[in-house]
Amino acid sequence: MTRTRFTALIAVVAALTLGACGTTENAAAPASSASPAGGPVTVTDSRGKAVTLKAPATKVVGLEWGEVEMLVSLGVMPVGVADPKGYGTWVTAAKLDPSVKDVGTRGEPSVDSIVALQPDLVVMEGDGSANLIGQLEKYVPVVVAKGSDATDNLGRMRSDLNMIAKAVGKTTAAEKLLVDFDAAIADGKKKIADAGAAGRPFAIADGWKEGSTVSIRMFGKGALVSQIGIQLGLTNAWTGKTDEAWGLGQTDVEGMTVLKDPNMHLFYNASDGTDVFADGLAANAIWKSLPFVKQGNLHKMPDGIWTFGGPLSGKQYIDEFLKTYTA
């Protein structure tokens, strides 16, 4: 499955509220200032904390894959990453060099391993990690990205990317990434409209099986990849409750019966080789009766398209929507 249960799944269970849809309008980046190239740089991160570096960081450790993808796409290969093997499984938009060191899991990275690399900067998400942040800041500057915001996840993605780019001296590269992403959205929206598919319904899910029980996680309107589909002119068919941070909601097979439109397409990811929808539900009578299953509108995404990534993963999602709705 995608993100660790330590983050997104706990948020879904503990704080179910209706997420709002965001837009692709440019969100203001966190307040930042910098001296001439090579000089001191200051960024204000998602905590509202001003972090000053003696120079743009070149030796960076990344502790969440969305921010790691952003670093690599900006042209900065991290010296250390939490669970680089897992990153290689789930993220193909921006690949890591074999030289990148493993600094532990995303849920519990090793402070000793991080400090041993003598980085200029650690980039991470907050997400209940105040204790870890405090430990790391004794040795190395830390900037904390927001990671997700279901009220405007595309604007949040821009803000996180711009903040990281400022910290590593790659603002021009960030501008290009966002220009390219916006162009892909505009081009995709036109292609979907030209194909007569504007307004067509979609849903995005992932799932896991414990014993004989299959749990399904739905991506509501506020989820990053859902907002991409909406900006392309499509309609998210899932209207159930979702959490405020990630735009995710939890249901089961019976809960999927609210998705009645036979024209709806369901997209899911199974990059780790565990395909709950094709295998775990193959004999389930309720599942087989769902209109989108009967119509063959079930789409396993290519392996390695990260659901919580940056502009490059976002463009991969755009391509998958276009393959389905403009065919």
C-alpha positions as CSV (number, residue, x, y, z in Angstrom):
1,M,0.0,0.0,0.0
2,T,1.1,3.6,-0.3
3,R,2.0,5.9,2.7
4,T,2.8,4.4,6.1
5,R,-0.1,3.7,8.4
6,F,1.8,5.8,10.9
7,T,0.8,8.9,8.9
8,A,-2.1,8.8,6.5
9,L,-4.1,5.9,7.9
10,I,-4.1,7.2,11.5
11,A,-5.2,10.6,10.2
12,V,-8.1,8.9,8.4
13,V,-9.3,7.1,11.4
14,A,-8.7,9.8,13.9
15,A,-9.9,12.9,12.1
16,L,-12.5,12.2,9.5
17,T,-13.9,15.5,8.1
18,L,-14.9,16.5,4.6
19,G,-11.9,17.7,2.5
20,A,-12.3,20.6,0.2
21,C,-11.2,20.8,-3.4
22,G,-8.0,22.9,-4.3
23,T,-7.0,24.7,-7.4
24,T,-3.9,25.0,-9.5
25,E,-3.5,28.7,-8.8
26,N,0.0,29.7,-7.7
27,A,0.2,29.6,-3.9
28,A,2.6,31.9,-2.2
29,A,5.7,30.1,-1.2
30,P,6.7,30.3,2.5
31,A,8.4,33.7,3.2
32,S,12.0,33.3,2.1
33,S,15.0,35.5,1.6
34,A,18.5,34.9,0.2
35,S,21.8,36.6,-0.3
36,P,23.6,36.4,-3.6
37,A,24.3,32.9,-4.9
38,G,26.5,31.0,-2.6
39,G,25.8,33.3,0.4
40,P,23.5,32.7,3.3
41,V,19.9,31.7,2.6
42,T,16.9,31.8,4.9
43,V,13.6,30.0,4.4
44,T,10.5,29.9,6.6
45,D,9.2,26.3,6.8
46,S,5.7,24.9,7.5
47,R,6.2,25.5,11.2
48,G,6.6,29.2,10.6
49,K,10.3,28.8,11.7
50,A,13.0,30.8,9.9
51,V,15.9,28.4,9.1
52,T,19.2,30.1,8.0
53,L,21.9,28.2,6.1
54,K,25.4,29.6,5.6
55,A,25.0,28.7,1.9
56,P,22.5,26.8,-0.2
57,A,22.6,23.2,1.0
58,T,24.3,20.6,-1.2
59,K,24.5,17.6,1.2
60,V,20.8,16.9,2.0
61,V,19.0,14.0,3.7
62,G,15.4,13.5,2.9
63,L,13.0,11.6,5.2
64,E,9.8,11.5,3.2
65,W,9.5,10.3,-0.4
66,G,7.5,13.3,-1.7
67,E,10.3,15.7,-0.6
68,V,13.0,13.3,-1.8
69,E,11.4,13.3,-5.3
70,M,11.4,17.1,-5.2
71,L,15.1,17.2,-4.3
72,V,16.0,14.8,-7.1
73,S,13.8,16.6,-9.7
74,L,15.6,19.9,-8.7
75,G,18.9,18.3,-9.5
76,V,20.0,17.6,-5.9
77,M,20.8,14.0,-5.2
78,P,20.3,13.4,-1.5
79,V,23.2,11.8,0.5
80,G,20.7,9.9,2.6
81,V,17.1,8.8,2.3
82,A,14.7,7.0,4.6
83,D,14.0,3.6,3.0
84,P,15.6,4.1,-0.4
85,K,14.6,0.6,-1.4
86,G,11.0,1.4,-0.8
87,Y,11.4,4.6,-2.7
88,G,12.7,2.7,-5.7
89,T,9.6,0.5,-5.6
90,W,7.0,3.3,-5.3
91,V,8.7,6.3,-7.1
92,T,10.0,6.2,-10.6
93,A,9.6,9.8,-11.6
94,A,12.9,10.8,-10.1
95,K,15.3,7.9,-9.5
96,L,18.0,7.7,-6.8
97,D,21.6,7.0,-7.4
98,P,23.0,3.8,-5.9
99,S,25.3,5.8,-3.7
100,V,22.4,7.2,-1.6
101,K,22.6,5.9,2.0
102,D,19.8,4.3,3.9
103,V,19.0,6.2,7.1
104,G,16.3,4.0,8.5
105,T,12.5,3.8,8.0
106,R,10.3,6.7,7.3
107,G,8.4,6.0,10.5
108,E,11.6,5.7,12.6
109,P,14.7,7.1,10.9
110,S,18.1,6.8,12.6
111,V,19.4,10.0,14.0
112,D,22.9,8.5,14.3
113,S,22.8,7.4,10.6
114,I,21.7,10.9,9.5
115,V,24.3,12.8,11.6
116,A,27.1,10.4,10.4
117,L,26.5,11.7,6.9
118,Q,27.3,15.3,8.0
119,P,24.5,16.8,5.9
120,D,24.0,20.5,5.4
121,L,20.3,20.1,5.7
122,V,17.6,17.6,6.6
123,V,14.2,17.9,4.7
124,M,11.3,16.2,6.3
125,E,7.6,16.5,7.1
126,G,6.2,17.4,10.6
127,D,3.4,14.8,10.9
128,G,3.8,14.2,14.7
129,S,7.7,14.2,14.5
130,A,8.4,17.0,17.0
131,N,10.7,14.8,19.1
132,L,12.7,13.7,16.0
133,I,13.0,17.3,14.8
134,G,14.3,18.4,18.2
135,Q,16.9,15.6,18.2
136,L,18.1,16.4,14.7
137,E,18.3,20.2,15.2
138,K,21.0,19.6,17.8
139,Y,23.3,18.6,14.9
140,V,22.0,19.9,11.6
141,P,19.5,22.5,10.2
142,V,16.1,21.0,9.5
143,V,13.3,22.3,7.2
144,V,9.9,20.9,7.6
145,A,7.6,20.6,4.6
146,K,3.8,20.5,5.0
147,G,3.5,17.3,3.0
148,S,-0.2,17.6,2.4
149,D,-3.2,19.9,2.8
150,A,-6.5,18.7,1.6
151,T,-7.8,22.3,1.4
152,D,-5.4,23.0,-1.5
153,N,-2.9,20.2,-2.1
154,L,-1.7,21.6,-5.5
155,G,-1.0,24.9,-3.9
156,R,0.7,23.1,-1.0
157,M,2.9,21.1,-3.4
158,R,4.0,24.4,-5.0
159,S,4.8,25.9,-1.7
160,D,6.8,22.9,-0.5
161,L,8.7,22.7,-3.8
162,N,9.6,26.4,-3.7
163,M,10.7,26.3,-0.1
164,I,13.0,23.3,-0.8
165,A,14.3,24.9,-4.0
166,K,15.2,28.1,-2.1
167,A,17.1,26.1,0.6
168,V,19.2,24.2,-2.1
169,G,19.7,27.1,-4.4
170,K,17.5,25.7,-7.2
171,T,14.7,28.2,-7.7
172,T,15.1,28.4,-11.5
173,A,14.7,24.6,-11.7
174,A,11.6,24.8,-9.5
175,E,10.1,27.4,-11.8
176,K,10.6,25.2,-14.8
177,L,9.1,22.1,-13.1
178,L,6.0,24.1,-12.3
179,V,5.7,25.7,-15.7
180,D,6.0,22.2,-17.3
181,F,3.4,20.8,-14.8
182,D,0.9,23.7,-15.6
183,A,1.4,23.1,-19.3
184,A,0.7,19.4,-18.9
185,I,-2.5,20.2,-17.0
186,A,-3.7,22.7,-19.6
187,D,-2.9,20.4,-22.5
188,G,-4.5,17.5,-20.7
189,K,-7.7,19.4,-20.0
190,K,-8.0,20.4,-23.6
191,K,-7.5,16.8,-24.8
192,I,-10.2,15.5,-22.4
193,A,-12.6,18.2,-23.5
194,D,-11.9,17.5,-27.1
195,A,-12.6,13.8,-26.5
196,G,-16.0,14.7,-25.0
197,A,-14.9,13.4,-21.6
198,A,-15.2,16.6,-19.5
199,G,-17.1,16.0,-16.3
200,R,-16.7,12.2,-16.5
201,P,-16.4,10.5,-13.1
202,F,-13.3,8.9,-11.6
203,A,-12.2,7.4,-8.3
204,I,-8.8,6.5,-6.8
205,A,-8.2,3.9,-4.1
206,D,-5.7,1.6,-2.6
207,G,-6.3,-1.2,-0.2
208,W,-4.9,-3.9,2.1
209,K,-6.0,-7.3,3.4
210,E,-5.8,-8.5,7.0
211,G,-7.0,-12.1,7.3
212,S,-10.2,-12.2,5.3
213,T,-11.0,-8.5,5.7
214,V,-10.2,-6.1,2.9
215,S,-10.0,-2.4,3.8
216,I,-10.1,0.2,1.1
217,R,-8.7,3.7,1.3
218,M,-10.4,6.3,-1.0
219,F,-8.9,9.4,-2.3
220,G,-11.4,12.3,-1.8
221,K,-11.5,15.6,-3.5
222,G,-8.7,17.1,-1.4
223,A,-6.2,14.4,-2.1
224,L,-3.3,15.5,-4.4
225,V,-3.9,13.1,-7.2
226,S,-7.6,13.7,-7.0
227,Q,-7.0,17.4,-7.5
228,I,-5.0,16.7,-10.6
229,G,-8.0,14.8,-12.1
230,I,-10.3,17.6,-11.1
231,Q,-8.1,20.2,-12.8
232,L,-8.2,18.1,-15.9
233,G,-11.9,18.6,-16.0
234,L,-13.0,15.3,-14.5
235,T,-15.2,14.7,-11.5
236,N,-14.2,12.8,-8.3
237,A,-17.1,10.4,-7.7
238,W,-16.2,9.7,-4.0
239,T,-18.1,12.0,-1.7
240,G,-17.5,10.1,1.6
241,K,-15.8,11.7,4.6
242,T,-12.0,12.3,4.3
243,D,-9.4,13.7,6.6
244,E,-8.2,17.3,6.6
245,A,-4.6,16.7,5.8
246,W,-4.5,14.0,3.1
247,G,-8.0,14.0,1.8
248,L,-8.3,10.2,2.4
249,G,-11.2,8.2,3.6
250,Q,-11.6,4.6,4.7
251,T,-14.3,2.1,3.6
252,D,-14.9,-1.5,2.7
253,V,-16.4,-3.4,-0.2
254,E,-19.9,-2.7,0.9
255,G,-19.1,1.0,1.1
256,M,-18.1,1.0,-2.6
257,T,-21.7,0.3,-3.6
258,V,-22.4,4.1,-3.6
259,L,-20.3,4.3,-6.8
260,K,-23.2,3.5,-9.2
261,D,-22.2,5.3,-12.4
262,P,-21.2,2.6,-15.0
263,N,-19.0,5.2,-16.7
264,M,-16.9,5.7,-13.7
265,H,-13.2,4.5,-13.8
266,L,-11.4,3.4,-10.7
267,F,-7.6,3.8,-10.5
268,Y,-5.4,2.1,-8.0
269,N,-1.7,1.4,-7.3
270,A,-0.1,-1.9,-6.3
271,S,3.6,-1.3,-6.8
272,D,4.6,-3.6,-4.0
273,G,3.1,-6.6,-5.8
274,T,0.1,-6.9,-3.5
275,D,-3.0,-6.4,-5.7
276,V,-5.9,-6.5,-3.3
277,F,-8.4,-5.5,-6.0
278,A,-7.4,-8.2,-8.6
279,D,-6.6,-11.0,-6.1
280,G,-8.2,-10.3,-2.7
281,L,-11.6,-9.4,-4.1
282,A,-11.7,-11.7,-7.1
283,A,-14.3,-14.0,-5.6
284,N,-16.3,-11.3,-3.7
285,A,-19.9,-11.2,-5.0
286,I,-20.4,-7.6,-4.0
287,W,-17.2,-6.5,-5.7
288,K,-18.1,-8.3,-8.9
289,S,-21.5,-6.7,-8.9
290,L,-20.1,-3.1,-8.9
291,P,-20.8,-1.3,-12.2
292,F,-17.2,-0.2,-12.8
293,V,-16.0,-3.7,-12.2
294,K,-18.6,-5.2,-14.5
295,Q,-17.8,-2.6,-17.2
296,G,-14.0,-3.3,-17.0
297,N,-13.3,0.2,-15.8
298,L,-10.8,-0.9,-13.2
299,H,-7.2,0.4,-13.8
300,K,-4.1,-0.8,-12.1
301,M,-1.6,2.1,-12.5
302,P,1.9,1.3,-13.7
303,D,4.2,0.4,-10.9
304,G,6.1,3.3,-9.3
305,I,3.8,6.3,-9.7
306,W,3.9,7.9,-6.3
307,T,0.5,9.1,-5.1
308,F,2.0,11.7,-2.7
309,G,4.8,13.2,-4.9
310,G,5.8,16.3,-6.7
311,P,5.3,17.7,-10.2
312,L,7.0,14.8,-12.0
313,S,4.8,12.1,-10.3
314,G,1.9,14.4,-11.0
315,K,2.7,14.4,-14.7
316,Q,2.7,10.6,-14.6
317,Y,-0.8,10.7,-13.2
318,I,-1.9,13.1,-15.9
319,D,-0.7,10.6,-18.5
320,E,-2.7,7.8,-17.0
321,F,-5.9,9.9,-16.9
322,L,-5.4,10.8,-20.5
323,K,-4.9,7.2,-21.6
324,T,-8.2,6.3,-20.1
325,Y,-10.4,9.3,-21.0
326,T,-9.1,10.1,-24.5
327,A,-8.8,6.6,-25.9
